[in-house]
Amino acid sequence: MNLAPLLAAPWLVQAHVAAALAAILLGLVQFIRPKGTGAHRLLGWCWVLLMAVVALSSIGITGVAGPGHFSWIHGLSAFTLGGLTAAVFLARRRNIHAHRNFMMGLYLGALLVTGAFTLLPGRIMGRVVFGW
């Protein structure tokens, strides 16, 4: 592992990665801990905030489709923000089944699957983790 590519990246990329890694870890904690408690609600709000930072910061990160151009990932950012809004709305309406499905879908799709694409050759995280 070589952190040099990440440390050389713009601050927005660094903030994006930090928020994403924190969201991955906090999401795991949320899956393991009891649901419906005050702690679950507080940690859930922290996770929503982290995910909003991940989605919003990604809007300023361009380069996959060429410098200054948006790509399909930016569409995922909009979907993530909408999904977060829906998940919070569903929890407040006590539709826990749908809330859980949204949150698990966001965790798996917006964090893990999309995060896996950052490990491809030529991407910053690919260079950090694998050196390619």
C-alpha positions, 0 to 999 in steps of 0.5 A, spaced: 500 500 500 502 506 497 498 513 500 503 517 495 497 517 490 492 519 495 496 524 498 498 528 492 491 528 490 486 534 490 483 536 497 476 534 494 479 527 492 482 526 499 475 528 503 471 524 498 475 518 500 476 519 507 468 520 508 467 514 503 472 510 508 468 512 514 461 511 511 464 504 510 466 502 517 460 506 520 455 502 515 458 495 518 457 498 525 450 499 524 449 493 521 452 489 527 448 493 532 441 493 535 436 497 531 431 502 533 435 505 539 437 512 540 445 510 538 442 507 532 439 513 530 445 518 532 449 513 528 444 513 522 444 521 521 452 521 522 452 515 516 447 519 512 451 526 513 458 522 511 454 519 504 452 526 503 459 528 503 461 522 499 455 524 493 456 531 493 464 531 493 464 526 487 460 532 483 466 536 483 471 530 481 471 529 474 476 525 470 473 519 468 470 521 462 475 526 461 477 533 465 471 537 466 466 532 464 461 528 468 460 521 467 455 515 469 458 516 476 455 523 477 448 520 476 449 515 481 451 521 486 444 524 484 441 517 485 445 517 492 442 523 494 435 521 493 436 515 496 438 518 502 432 522 502 427 517 501 431 512 506 430 518 512 423 519 510 421 512 510 424 511 517 420 517 520 414 514 517 416 508 520 416 504 514 422 500 517 422 494 512 423 499 506 428 504 510 432 498 511 432 496 504 434 503 501 440 503 506 442 496 505 442 498 497 445 504 498 451 501 502 452 495 497 451 499 491 453 506 492 459 504 497 461 497 495 460 496 488 462 503 486 468 503 491 470 497 487 471 501 481 476 505 484 480 500 484 481 499 477 488 500 474 489 508 473 485 510 478 488 513 484 485 508 489 488 502 484 495 505 485 494 506 492 492 499 494 495 495 488 500 500 485 497 500 478 
